[in-house]
Amino acid sequence: VLLHITLIEYHKRYSVSMIKRKEAQKMYGNYFTLPNRIFDEDLTTSEFVVYSYLVKCSDKSHRCFPSRRTIAKQCNISVSTVDKALNGLIDKGLIEKTSRFDFSKEQQQLSNIYTLNIIQTGAGNRLRR
């Protein structure tokens, strides 16, 4: 009987915490942050938009792998503009691009992996993304 009551209490607490988490997501929505110093990087509009999208997509290791077509669609720009923006971000040292291939299908290229590099903060601290 004690075990049964303990399990019921556990499930009640778990359900309440899940409900609170879902309510918080509804209230605040999903969001991402950019360092203020991004405005000191002298980015073009398309570079800023593409960089912001890559930040949105990135994981805890600051990597993401959206296709160029997906970036273009999500940022409402052409694929050629995405290419120019990515090259600009690479030249400015804000991202690194690693090509991926599927060797089981005659070296078919997959989407690239984009790694976001460190942006210096004003206080001399280092901040990823």
A tleap script that builds the chain and sets N, CA, C and O, in Angstrom:
source leaprc.protein.ff14SB
mol = sequence {
  NVAL LEU LEU HIE ILE THR LEU ILE GLU TYR
  HIE LYS ARG TYR SER VAL SER MET ILE LYS
  ARG LYS GLU ALA GLN LYS MET TYR GLY ASN
  TYR PHE THR LEU PRO ASN ARG ILE PHE ASP
  GLU ASP LEU THR THR SER GLU PHE VAL VAL
  TYR SER TYR LEU VAL LYS CYS SER ASP LYS
  SER HIE ARG CYS PHE PRO SER ARG ARG THR
  ILE ALA LYS GLN CYS ASN ILE SER VAL SER
  THR VAL ASP LYS ALA LEU ASN GLY LEU ILE
  ASP LYS GLY LEU ILE GLU LYS THR SER ARG
  PHE ASP PHE SER LYS GLU GLN GLN GLN LEU
  SER ASN ILE TYR THR LEU ASN ILE ILE GLN
  THR GLY ALA GLY ASN ARG LEU ARG CARG
}
set mol.1.N position { 0.835 -1.192 0.000 }
set mol.1.CA position { 0.000 0.000 0.000 }
set mol.1.C position { 0.881 1.258 0.000 }
set mol.1.O position { 0.583 2.216 -0.713 }
set mol.2.N position { 1.964 1.263 0.795 }
set mol.2.CA position { 2.852 2.415 0.847 }
set mol.2.C position { 3.502 2.661 -0.515 }
set mol.2.O position { 3.611 3.805 -0.956 }
set mol.3.N position { 3.929 1.591 -1.174 }
set mol.3.CA position { 4.530 1.722 -2.500 }
set mol.3.C position { 3.525 2.297 -3.491 }
set mol.3.O position { 3.873 3.146 -4.311 }
set mol.4.N position { 2.289 1.838 -3.415 }
set mol.4.CA position { 1.244 2.323 -4.310 }
set mol.4.C position { 1.017 3.829 -4.112 }
set mol.4.O position { 0.898 4.570 -5.088 }
set mol.5.N position { 0.956 4.273 -2.872 }
set mol.5.CA position { 0.760 5.701 -2.566 }
set mol.5.C position { 1.960 6.509 -3.057 }
set mol.5.O position { 1.790 7.599 -3.603 }
set mol.6.N position { 3.160 5.987 -2.868 }
set mol.6.CA position { 4.368 6.676 -3.314 }
set mol.6.C position { 4.367 6.839 -4.828 }
set mol.6.O position { 4.722 7.902 -5.335 }
set mol.7.N position { 3.976 5.808 -5.545 }
set mol.7.CA position { 3.917 5.887 -6.997 }
set mol.7.C position { 2.860 6.884 -7.452 }
set mol.7.O position { 3.077 7.623 -8.412 }
set mol.8.N position { 1.739 6.912 -6.783 }
set mol.8.CA position { 0.688 7.881 -7.123 }
set mol.8.C position { 1.207 9.295 -6.908 }
set mol.8.O position { 0.992 10.159 -7.758 }
set mol.9.N position { 1.880 9.550 -5.800 }
set mol.9.CA position { 2.443 10.876 -5.521 }
set mol.9.C position { 3.490 11.256 -6.570 }
set mol.9.O position { 3.544 12.401 -7.017 }
set mol.10.N position { 4.306 10.300 -6.952 }
set mol.10.CA position { 5.324 10.558 -7.973 }
set mol.10.C position { 4.660 10.988 -9.276 }
set mol.10.O position { 5.060 11.983 -9.879 }
set mol.11.N position { 3.642 10.237 -9.713 }
set mol.11.CA position { 2.958 10.551 -10.965 }
set mol.11.C position { 2.252 11.901 -10.892 }
set mol.11.O position { 2.230 12.639 -11.877 }
set mol.12.N position { 1.672 12.235 -9.728 }
set mol.12.CA position { 1.028 13.539 -9.578 }
set mol.12.C position { 2.057 14.653 -9.720 }
set mol.12.O position { 1.822 15.631 -10.430 }
set mol.13.N position { 3.200 14.509 -9.047 }
set mol.13.CA position { 4.241 15.536 -9.116 }
set mol.13.C position { 4.793 15.652 -10.536 }
set mol.13.O position { 5.011 16.755 -11.038 }
set mol.14.N position { 5.017 14.511 -11.173 }
set mol.14.CA position { 5.543 14.512 -12.530 }
set mol.14.C position { 4.557 15.189 -13.472 }
set mol.14.O position { 4.951 16.002 -14.308 }
set mol.15.N position { 3.272 14.854 -13.339 }
set mol.15.CA position { 2.249 15.448 -14.199 }
set mol.15.C position { 2.152 16.948 -13.977 }
set mol.15.O position { 2.010 17.703 -14.939 }
set mol.16.N position { 2.226 17.395 -12.722 }
set mol.16.CA position { 2.165 18.824 -12.421 }
set mol.16.C position { 3.361 19.547 -13.030 }
set mol.16.O position { 3.203 20.623 -13.607 }
set mol.17.N position { 4.567 18.964 -12.909 }
set mol.17.CA position { 5.744 19.622 -13.474 }
set mol.17.C position { 5.664 19.671 -14.998 }
set mol.17.O position { 6.086 20.657 -15.602 }
set mol.18.N position { 5.133 18.629 -15.628 }
set mol.18.CA position { 4.973 18.635 -17.085 }
set mol.18.C position { 3.965 19.698 -17.508 }
set mol.18.O position { 4.178 20.398 -18.498 }
set mol.19.N position { 2.877 19.821 -16.768 }
set mol.19.CA position { 1.868 20.833 -17.075 }
set mol.19.C position { 2.467 22.224 -16.917 }
set mol.19.O position { 2.245 23.088 -17.765 }
set mol.20.N position { 3.225 22.457 -15.844 }
set mol.20.CA position { 3.854 23.758 -15.643 }
set mol.20.C position { 4.818 24.075 -16.779 }
set mol.20.O position { 4.862 25.211 -17.250 }
set mol.21.N position { 5.589 23.089 -17.223 }
set mol.21.CA position { 6.525 23.288 -18.318 }
set mol.21.C position { 5.783 23.654 -19.607 }
set mol.21.O position { 6.195 24.559 -20.332 }
set mol.22.N position { 4.694 22.946 -19.883 }
set mol.22.CA position { 3.914 23.226 -21.087 }
set mol.22.C position { 3.266 24.601 -21.013 }
set mol.22.O position { 3.208 25.314 -22.015 }
set mol.23.N position { 2.777 24.981 -19.828 }
set mol.23.CA position { 2.188 26.312 -19.661 }
set mol.23.C position { 3.239 27.393 -19.865 }
set mol.23.O position { 2.954 28.420 -20.481 }
set mol.24.N position { 4.436 27.182 -19.363 }
set mol.24.CA position { 5.520 28.152 -19.530 }
set mol.24.C position { 5.877 28.295 -21.003 }
set mol.24.O position { 6.113 29.405 -21.481 }
set mol.25.N position { 5.919 27.179 -21.725 }
set mol.25.CA position { 6.218 27.245 -23.151 }
set mol.25.C position { 5.147 28.026 -23.902 }
set mol.25.O position { 5.460 28.807 -24.801 }
set mol.26.N position { 3.872 27.815 -23.532 }
set mol.26.CA position { 2.793 28.562 -24.177 }
set mol.26.C position { 2.909 30.052 -23.860 }
set mol.26.O position { 2.705 30.898 -24.730 }
set mol.27.N position { 3.238 30.361 -22.612 }
set mol.27.CA position { 3.280 31.748 -22.191 }
set mol.27.C position { 4.485 32.481 -22.774 }
set mol.27.O position { 4.357 33.616 -23.232 }
set mol.28.N position { 5.650 31.842 -22.761 }
set mol.28.CA position { 6.876 32.518 -23.193 }
set mol.28.C position { 7.324 32.125 -24.593 }
set mol.28.O position { 8.101 32.845 -25.220 }
set mol.29.N position { 6.848 31.002 -25.083 }
set mol.29.CA position { 7.235 30.552 -26.414 }
set mol.29.C position { 8.684 30.105 -26.464 }
set mol.29.O position { 9.422 30.219 -25.485 }
set mol.30.N position { 9.068 29.608 -27.594 }
set mol.30.CA position { 10.460 29.218 -27.810 }
set mol.30.C position { 11.215 30.429 -28.324 }
set mol.30.O position { 10.680 31.202 -29.118 }
set mol.31.N position { 12.433 30.601 -27.888 }
set mol.31.CA position { 13.236 31.728 -28.324 }
set mol.31.C position { 14.706 31.371 -28.248 }
set mol.31.O position { 15.077 30.350 -27.668 }
set mol.32.N position { 15.541 32.212 -28.833 }
set mol.32.CA position { 16.979 32.047 -28.738 }
set mol.32.C position { 17.573 33.428 -28.513 }
set mol.32.O position { 16.911 34.439 -28.748 }
set mol.33.N position { 18.812 33.471 -28.060 }
set mol.33.CA position { 19.453 34.757 -27.797 }
set mol.33.C position { 20.671 34.933 -28.696 }
set mol.33.O position { 21.317 33.969 -29.105 }
set mol.34.N position { 20.952 36.168 -28.981 }
set mol.34.CA position { 22.157 36.537 -29.720 }
set mol.34.C position { 22.971 37.472 -28.832 }
set mol.34.O position { 22.396 38.283 -28.107 }
set mol.35.N position { 24.291 37.375 -28.873 }
set mol.35.CA position { 25.100 38.315 -28.091 }
set mol.35.C position { 24.973 39.722 -28.681 }
set mol.35.O position { 24.882 39.881 -29.898 }
set mol.36.N position { 24.968 40.722 -27.835 }
set mol.36.CA position { 24.866 42.108 -28.298 }
set mol.36.C position { 25.977 42.464 -29.271 }
set mol.36.O position { 25.786 43.298 -30.155 }
set mol.37.N position { 27.126 41.841 -29.115 }
set mol.37.CA position { 28.278 42.155 -29.973 }
set mol.37.C position { 28.063 41.760 -31.433 }
set mol.37.O position { 28.870 42.111 -32.293 }
set mol.38.N position { 26.997 41.042 -31.716 }
set mol.38.CA position { 26.724 40.674 -33.104 }
set mol.38.C position { 26.583 41.925 -33.967 }
set mol.38.O position { 26.862 41.892 -35.166 }
set mol.39.N position { 26.147 43.037 -33.350 }
set mol.39.CA position { 25.963 44.279 -34.097 }
set mol.39.C position { 27.297 44.976 -34.386 }
set mol.39.O position { 27.348 45.916 -35.179 }
set mol.40.N position { 28.363 44.520 -33.749 }
set mol.40.CA position { 29.695 45.065 -33.993 }
set mol.40.C position { 30.458 44.274 -35.054 }
set mol.40.O position { 31.602 44.600 -35.371 }
set mol.41.N position { 29.833 43.247 -35.595 }
set mol.41.CA position { 30.503 42.347 -36.541 }
set mol.41.C position { 30.423 42.810 -37.985 }
set mol.41.O position { 30.955 42.143 -38.873 }
set mol.42.N position { 29.772 43.938 -38.241 }
set mol.42.CA position { 29.685 44.510 -39.589 }
set mol.42.C position { 29.098 43.513 -40.593 }
set mol.42.O position { 29.655 43.293 -41.668 }
set mol.43.N position { 27.957 42.914 -40.216 }
set mol.43.CA position { 27.301 41.926 -41.064 }
set mol.43.C position { 26.344 42.595 -42.044 }
set mol.43.O position { 25.749 43.629 -41.741 }
set mol.44.N position { 26.207 41.993 -43.217 }
set mol.44.CA position { 25.155 42.415 -44.129 }
set mol.44.C position { 23.825 41.908 -43.568 }
set mol.44.O position { 23.804 41.089 -42.650 }
set mol.45.N position { 22.737 42.392 -44.116 }
set mol.45.CA position { 21.418 41.950 -43.655 }
set mol.45.C position { 21.258 40.446 -43.826 }
set mol.45.O position { 20.778 39.764 -42.921 }
set mol.46.N position { 21.654 39.931 -44.975 }
set mol.46.CA position { 21.495 38.488 -45.206 }
set mol.46.C position { 22.414 37.673 -44.287 }
set mol.46.O position { 22.019 36.602 -43.825 }
set mol.47.N position { 23.618 38.156 -44.016 }
set mol.47.CA position { 24.510 37.453 -43.083 }
set mol.47.C position { 23.900 37.417 -41.683 }
set mol.47.O position { 23.959 36.395 -41.000 }
set mol.48.N position { 23.318 38.528 -41.265 }
set mol.48.CA position { 22.681 38.588 -39.944 }
set mol.48.C position { 21.520 37.604 -39.858 }
set mol.48.O position { 21.387 36.875 -38.875 }
set mol.49.N position { 20.683 37.588 -40.888 }
set mol.49.CA position { 19.518 36.699 -40.877 }
set mol.49.C position { 19.959 35.235 -40.890 }
set mol.49.O position { 19.428 34.423 -40.133 }
set mol.50.N position { 20.909 34.902 -41.730 }
set mol.50.CA position { 21.386 33.514 -41.809 }
set mol.50.C position { 22.071 33.113 -40.499 }
set mol.50.O position { 21.839 32.016 -39.993 }
set mol.51.N position { 22.908 33.987 -39.951 }
set mol.51.CA position { 23.564 33.682 -38.673 }
set mol.51.C position { 22.515 33.455 -37.587 }
set mol.51.O position { 22.626 32.514 -36.801 }
set mol.52.N position { 21.503 34.311 -37.542 }
set mol.52.CA position { 20.442 34.158 -36.538 }
set mol.52.C position { 19.731 32.825 -36.697 }
set mol.52.O position { 19.426 32.159 -35.708 }
set mol.53.N position { 19.465 32.430 -37.942 }
set mol.53.CA position { 18.808 31.145 -38.170 }
set mol.53.C position { 19.694 29.986 -37.725 }
set mol.53.O position { 19.203 29.021 -37.140 }
set mol.54.N position { 20.989 30.073 -37.995 }
set mol.54.CA position { 21.904 29.015 -37.560 }
set mol.54.C position { 21.964 28.932 -36.038 }
set mol.54.O position { 22.043 27.838 -35.479 }
set mol.55.N position { 21.927 30.076 -35.367 }
set mol.55.CA position { 21.895 30.072 -33.894 }
set mol.55.C position { 20.628 29.365 -33.417 }
set mol.55.O position { 20.670 28.542 -32.503 }
set mol.56.N position { 19.511 29.694 -34.043 }
set mol.56.CA position { 18.235 29.073 -33.682 }
set mol.56.C position { 18.288 27.556 -33.824 }
set mol.56.O position { 17.728 26.830 -33.003 }
set mol.57.N position { 18.963 27.083 -34.867 }
set mol.57.CA position { 19.018 25.646 -35.155 }
set mol.57.C position { 20.092 24.900 -34.360 }
set mol.57.O position { 20.055 23.672 -34.280 }
set mol.58.N position { 21.035 25.617 -33.778 }
set mol.58.CA position { 22.218 24.960 -33.207 }
set mol.58.C position { 21.906 24.181 -31.931 }
set mol.58.O position { 20.973 24.496 -31.193 }
set mol.59.N position { 22.718 23.159 -31.702 }
set mol.59.CA position { 22.586 22.339 -30.502 }
set mol.59.C position { 23.547 22.848 -29.417 }
set mol.59.O position { 24.150 23.912 -29.562 }
set mol.60.N position { 23.678 22.086 -28.344 }
set mol.60.CA position { 24.526 22.513 -27.227 }
set mol.60.C position { 26.002 22.606 -27.599 }
set mol.60.O position { 26.769 23.313 -26.944 }
set mol.61.N position { 26.391 21.903 -28.635 }
set mol.61.CA position { 27.786 21.977 -29.078 }
set mol.61.C position { 27.956 23.037 -30.167 }
set mol.61.O position { 28.995 23.101 -30.825 }
set mol.62.N position { 26.922 23.871 -30.352 }
set mol.62.CA position { 26.962 25.004 -31.284 }
set mol.62.C position { 27.091 24.564 -32.736 }
set mol.62.O position { 27.720 25.245 -33.547 }
set mol.63.N position { 26.492 23.421 -33.058 }
set mol.63.CA position { 26.508 22.905 -34.418 }
set mol.63.C position { 25.082 22.709 -34.923 }
set mol.63.O position { 24.159 22.458 -34.148 }
set mol.64.N position { 24.926 22.827 -36.226 }
set mol.64.CA position { 23.638 22.532 -36.855 }
set mol.64.C position { 23.893 22.110 -38.291 }
set mol.64.O position { 24.992 22.304 -38.811 }
set mol.65.N position { 22.899 21.541 -38.928 }
set mol.65.CA position { 23.114 21.058 -40.293 }
set mol.65.C position { 21.876 21.216 -41.181 }
set mol.65.O position { 21.457 20.263 -41.837 }
set mol.66.N position { 21.287 22.426 -41.203 }
set mol.66.CA position { 20.181 22.629 -42.142 }
set mol.66.C position { 20.713 22.694 -43.576 }
set mol.66.O position { 21.847 23.116 -43.805 }
set mol.67.N position { 19.900 22.281 -44.520 }
set mol.67.CA position { 20.313 22.393 -45.918 }
set mol.67.C position { 20.270 23.858 -46.349 }
set mol.67.O position { 19.598 24.678 -45.724 }
set mol.68.N position { 20.981 24.172 -47.404 }
set mol.68.CA position { 20.983 25.544 -47.932 }
set mol.68.C position { 19.575 25.933 -48.375 }
set mol.68.O position { 19.160 27.080 -48.214 }
set mol.69.N position { 18.850 24.973 -48.931 }
set mol.69.CA position { 17.473 25.227 -49.360 }
set mol.69.C position { 16.569 25.524 -48.152 }
set mol.69.O position { 15.715 26.408 -48.221 }
set mol.70.N position { 16.754 24.797 -47.062 }
set mol.70.CA position { 15.969 25.046 -45.850 }
set mol.70.C position { 16.285 26.425 -45.282 }
set mol.70.O position { 15.379 27.161 -44.891 }
set mol.71.N position { 17.562 26.774 -45.235 }
set mol.71.CA position { 17.955 28.105 -44.749 }
set mol.71.C position { 17.281 29.173 -45.606 }
set mol.71.O position { 16.724 30.136 -45.080 }
set mol.72.N position { 17.334 28.999 -46.925 }
set mol.72.CA position { 16.736 29.973 -47.841 }
set mol.72.C position { 15.231 30.110 -47.588 }
set mol.72.O position { 14.702 31.219 -47.525 }
set mol.73.N position { 14.562 28.988 -47.447 }
set mol.73.CA position { 13.111 29.008 -47.231 }
set mol.73.C position { 12.769 29.676 -45.903 }
set mol.73.O position { 11.884 30.529 -45.845 }
set mol.74.N position { 13.467 29.292 -44.838 }
set mol.74.CA position { 13.169 29.830 -43.513 }
set mol.74.C position { 13.518 31.315 -43.379 }
set mol.74.O position { 12.880 32.039 -42.615 }
set mol.75.N position { 14.526 31.760 -44.121 }
set mol.75.CA position { 14.960 33.163 -44.052 }
set mol.75.C position { 14.327 34.017 -45.144 }
set mol.75.O position { 14.550 35.226 -45.202 }
set mol.76.N position { 13.532 33.382 -46.014 }
set mol.76.CA position { 12.848 34.078 -47.096 }
set mol.76.C position { 13.826 34.788 -48.039 }
set mol.76.O position { 13.620 35.937 -48.430 }
set mol.77.N position { 14.894 34.067 -48.388 }
set mol.77.CA position { 15.897 34.577 -49.325 }
set mol.77.C position { 16.235 33.458 -50.306 }
set mol.77.O position { 15.847 32.310 -50.093 }
set mol.78.N position { 16.945 33.780 -51.367 }
set mol.78.CA position { 17.307 32.770 -52.365 }
set mol.78.C position { 18.498 31.934 -51.893 }
set mol.78.O position { 19.228 32.327 -50.983 }
set mol.79.N position { 18.677 30.784 -52.525 }
set mol.79.CA position { 19.803 29.908 -52.195 }
set mol.79.C position { 21.123 30.604 -52.519 }
set mol.79.O position { 22.096 30.451 -51.780 }
set mol.80.N position { 21.171 31.367 -53.613 }
set mol.80.CA position { 22.416 32.069 -53.953 }
set mol.80.C position { 22.740 33.137 -52.901 }
set mol.80.O position { 23.913 33.376 -52.614 }
set mol.81.N position { 21.723 33.778 -52.325 }
set mol.81.CA position { 21.952 34.746 -51.245 }
set mol.81.C position { 22.427 34.036 -49.988 }
set mol.81.O position { 23.269 34.555 -49.257 }
set mol.82.N position { 21.888 32.848 -49.737 }
set mol.82.CA position { 22.359 32.034 -48.612 }
set mol.82.C position { 23.838 31.711 -48.794 }
set mol.82.O position { 24.625 31.833 -47.855 }
set mol.83.N position { 24.213 31.299 -49.999 }
set mol.83.CA position { 25.620 30.963 -50.274 }
set mol.83.C position { 26.539 32.156 -50.016 }
set mol.83.O position { 27.596 32.014 -49.402 }
set mol.84.N position { 26.127 33.327 -50.488 }
set mol.84.CA position { 26.932 34.536 -50.251 }
set mol.84.C position { 27.027 34.845 -48.763 }
set mol.84.O position { 28.098 35.190 -48.262 }
set mol.85.N position { 25.910 34.722 -48.061 }
set mol.85.CA position { 25.900 35.001 -46.622 }
set mol.85.C position { 26.786 34.009 -45.869 }
set mol.85.O position { 27.554 34.407 -44.993 }
set mol.86.N position { 26.685 32.724 -46.206 }
set mol.86.CA position { 27.518 31.711 -45.542 }
set mol.86.C position { 29.000 31.981 -45.795 }
set mol.86.O position { 29.818 31.888 -44.880 }
set mol.87.N position { 29.340 32.315 -47.034 }
set mol.87.CA position { 30.745 32.624 -47.345 }
set mol.87.C position { 31.219 33.848 -46.567 }
set mol.87.O position { 32.354 33.877 -46.091 }
set mol.88.N position { 30.360 34.857 -46.433 }
set mol.88.CA position { 30.708 36.038 -45.651 }
set mol.88.C position { 30.912 35.712 -44.183 }
set mol.88.O position { 31.841 36.216 -43.551 }
set mol.89.N position { 30.043 34.869 -43.639 }
set mol.89.CA position { 30.165 34.471 -42.227 }
set mol.89.C position { 31.435 33.652 -41.997 }
set mol.89.O position { 32.083 33.776 -40.958 }
set mol.90.N position { 31.779 32.822 -42.968 }
set mol.90.CA position { 33.024 32.042 -42.879 }
set mol.90.C position { 34.222 32.984 -42.936 }
set mol.90.O position { 35.143 32.867 -42.126 }
set mol.91.N position { 34.216 33.923 -43.893 }
set mol.91.CA position { 35.320 34.881 -44.032 }
set mol.91.C position { 35.497 35.726 -42.770 }
set mol.91.O position { 36.620 36.088 -42.421 }
set mol.92.N position { 34.405 36.038 -42.092 }
set mol.92.CA position { 34.462 36.860 -40.875 }
set mol.92.C position { 34.758 36.028 -39.625 }
set mol.92.O position { 34.873 36.568 -38.525 }
set mol.93.N position { 34.881 34.715 -39.805 }
set mol.93.CA position { 35.235 33.834 -38.691 }
set mol.93.C position { 34.104 33.526 -37.742 }
set mol.93.O position { 34.347 33.066 -36.627 }
set mol.94.N position { 32.867 33.768 -38.155 }
set mol.94.CA position { 31.741 33.518 -37.258 }
set mol.94.C position { 31.240 32.085 -37.317 }
set mol.94.O position { 30.657 31.589 -36.353 }
set mol.95.N position { 31.463 31.416 -38.442 }
set mol.95.CA position { 31.070 30.014 -38.565 }
set mol.95.C position { 32.163 29.239 -39.290 }
set mol.95.O position { 33.003 29.809 -39.985 }
set mol.96.N position { 32.124 27.933 -39.108 }
set mol.96.CA position { 32.952 27.012 -39.887 }
set mol.96.C position { 32.007 26.048 -40.582 }
set mol.96.O position { 30.981 25.665 -40.020 }
set mol.97.N position { 32.345 25.658 -41.790 }
set mol.97.CA position { 31.511 24.745 -42.569 }
set mol.97.C position { 32.279 23.451 -42.789 }
set mol.97.O position { 33.438 23.469 -43.203 }
set mol.98.N position { 31.627 22.332 -42.510 }
set mol.98.CA position { 32.198 21.013 -42.754 }
set mol.98.C position { 31.260 20.259 -43.680 }
set mol.98.O position { 30.075 20.102 -43.384 }
set mol.99.N position { 31.790 19.795 -44.796 }
set mol.99.CA position { 30.975 19.034 -45.746 }
set mol.99.C position { 30.747 17.622 -45.224 }
set mol.99.O position { 31.618 17.027 -44.588 }
set mol.100.N position { 29.553 17.098 -45.507 }
set mol.100.CA position { 29.219 15.725 -45.108 }
set mol.100.C position { 28.851 14.928 -46.351 }
set mol.100.O position { 28.238 15.447 -47.284 }
set mol.101.N position { 29.239 13.648 -46.345 }
set mol.101.CA position { 28.943 12.777 -47.472 }
set mol.101.C position { 28.405 11.450 -46.975 }
set mol.101.O position { 28.770 10.983 -45.896 }
set mol.102.N position { 27.536 10.849 -47.771 }
set mol.102.CA position { 27.019 9.515 -47.501 }
set mol.102.C position { 27.751 8.570 -48.443 }
set mol.102.O position { 27.401 8.467 -49.618 }
set mol.103.N position { 28.766 7.880 -47.931 }
set mol.103.CA position { 29.600 7.025 -48.765 }
set mol.103.C position { 28.893 5.743 -49.180 }
set mol.103.O position { 29.356 5.046 -50.083 }
set mol.104.N position { 27.783 5.428 -48.535 }
set mol.104.CA position { 27.052 4.227 -48.936 }
set mol.104.C position { 26.265 4.469 -50.225 }
set mol.104.O position { 25.796 3.517 -50.849 }
set mol.105.N position { 26.116 5.727 -50.625 }
set mol.105.CA position { 25.366 6.061 -51.838 }
set mol.105.C position { 26.256 6.823 -52.813 }
set mol.105.O position { 25.919 7.930 -53.232 }
set mol.106.N position { 27.378 6.234 -53.169 }
set mol.106.CA position { 28.292 6.821 -54.149 }
set mol.106.C position { 28.692 8.253 -53.799 }
set mol.106.O position { 28.656 9.134 -54.657 }
set mol.107.N position { 29.061 8.481 -52.583 }
set mol.107.CA position { 29.539 9.775 -52.085 }
set mol.107.C position { 28.531 10.902 -52.291 }
set mol.107.O position { 28.903 12.012 -52.671 }
set mol.108.N position { 27.280 10.619 -52.044 }
set mol.108.CA position { 26.241 11.646 -52.146 }
set mol.108.C position { 26.469 12.685 -51.044 }
set mol.108.O position { 26.638 12.334 -49.876 }
set mol.109.N position { 26.473 13.969 -51.425 }
set mol.109.CA position { 26.685 15.004 -50.420 }
set mol.109.C position { 25.411 15.227 -49.628 }
set mol.109.O position { 24.315 15.311 -50.183 }
set mol.110.N position { 25.581 15.321 -48.321 }
set mol.110.CA position { 24.493 15.638 -47.409 }
set mol.110.C position { 24.588 17.121 -47.066 }
set mol.110.O position { 25.460 17.822 -47.578 }
set mol.111.N position { 23.704 17.596 -46.210 }
set mol.111.CA position { 23.799 18.996 -45.790 }
set mol.111.C position { 25.102 19.199 -45.016 }
set mol.111.O position { 25.613 18.276 -44.381 }
set mol.112.N position { 25.624 20.409 -45.079 }
set mol.112.CA position { 26.859 20.738 -44.373 }
set mol.112.C position { 26.600 20.862 -42.876 }
set mol.112.O position { 25.471 21.094 -42.443 }
set mol.113.N position { 27.657 20.704 -42.105 }
set mol.113.CA position { 27.581 20.990 -40.670 }
set mol.113.C position { 28.147 22.383 -40.473 }
set mol.113.O position { 29.249 22.683 -40.932 }
set mol.114.N position { 27.397 23.231 -39.792 }
set mol.114.CA position { 27.841 24.589 -39.496 }
set mol.114.C position { 28.144 24.671 -38.004 }
set mol.114.O position { 27.300 24.341 -37.170 }
set mol.115.N position { 29.344 25.111 -37.679 }
set mol.115.CA position { 29.752 25.283 -36.288 }
set mol.115.C position { 29.882 26.777 -36.025 }
set mol.115.O position { 30.606 27.482 -36.727 }
set mol.116.N position { 29.176 27.247 -35.010 }
set mol.116.CA position { 29.220 28.664 -34.653 }
set mol.116.C position { 30.452 28.922 -33.805 }
set mol.116.O position { 30.710 28.202 -32.841 }
set mol.117.N position { 31.208 29.938 -34.158 }
set mol.117.CA position { 32.439 30.269 -33.442 }
set mol.117.C position { 32.212 31.324 -32.372 }
set mol.117.O position { 31.127 31.892 -32.250 }
set mol.118.N position { 33.247 31.567 -31.611 }
set mol.118.CA position { 33.189 32.472 -30.470 }
set mol.118.C position { 33.075 33.918 -30.925 }
set mol.118.O position { 33.768 34.349 -31.846 }
set mol.119.N position { 32.199 34.655 -30.273 }
set mol.119.CA position { 32.108 36.102 -30.459 }
set mol.119.C position { 32.607 36.724 -29.163 }
set mol.119.O position { 32.156 36.352 -28.080 }
set mol.120.N position { 33.524 37.659 -29.266 }
set mol.120.CA position { 34.072 38.327 -28.087 }
set mol.120.C position { 33.020 39.245 -27.486 }
set mol.120.O position { 32.341 39.972 -28.211 }
set mol.121.N position { 32.881 39.215 -26.155 }
set mol.121.CA position { 31.983 40.152 -25.485 }
set mol.121.C position { 32.787 41.364 -25.056 }
set mol.121.O position { 34.017 41.326 -25.041 }
set mol.122.N position { 32.099 42.435 -24.708 }
set mol.122.CA position { 32.758 43.701 -24.365 }
set mol.122.C position { 33.715 43.611 -23.194 }
set mol.122.O position { 34.727 44.312 -23.170 }
set mol.123.N position { 33.417 42.765 -22.225 }
set mol.123.CA position { 34.230 42.666 -21.026 }
set mol.123.C position { 35.445 41.768 -21.225 }
set mol.123.O position { 36.144 41.456 -20.261 }
set mol.124.N position { 35.703 41.357 -22.438 }
set mol.124.CA position { 36.837 40.478 -22.699 }
set mol.124.C position { 36.508 39.025 -22.424 }
set mol.124.O position { 37.368 38.159 -22.578 }
set mol.125.N position { 35.278 38.740 -22.019 }
set mol.125.CA position { 34.860 37.358 -21.807 }
set mol.125.C position { 34.633 36.704 -23.158 }
set mol.125.O position { 34.479 37.385 -24.172 }
set mol.126.N position { 34.614 35.423 -23.163 }
set mol.126.CA position { 34.320 34.701 -24.387 }
set mol.126.C position { 32.934 34.100 -24.258 }
set mol.126.O position { 32.577 33.541 -23.221 }
set mol.127.N position { 32.176 34.219 -25.299 }
set mol.127.CA position { 30.821 33.719 -25.295 }
set mol.127.C position { 30.613 32.943 -26.580 }
set mol.127.O position { 30.858 33.454 -27.672 }
set mol.128.N position { 30.159 31.704 -26.442 }
set mol.128.CA position { 29.830 30.937 -27.625 }
set mol.128.C position { 28.529 31.481 -28.177 }
set mol.128.O position { 27.617 31.824 -27.426 }
set mol.129.N position { 28.452 31.558 -29.503 }
set mol.129.CA position { 27.275 32.041 -30.209 }
set mol.129.C position { 27.233 33.487 -30.033 }
set mol.129.O position { 26.324 34.145 -30.538 }
savepdb mol mol.pdb
quit
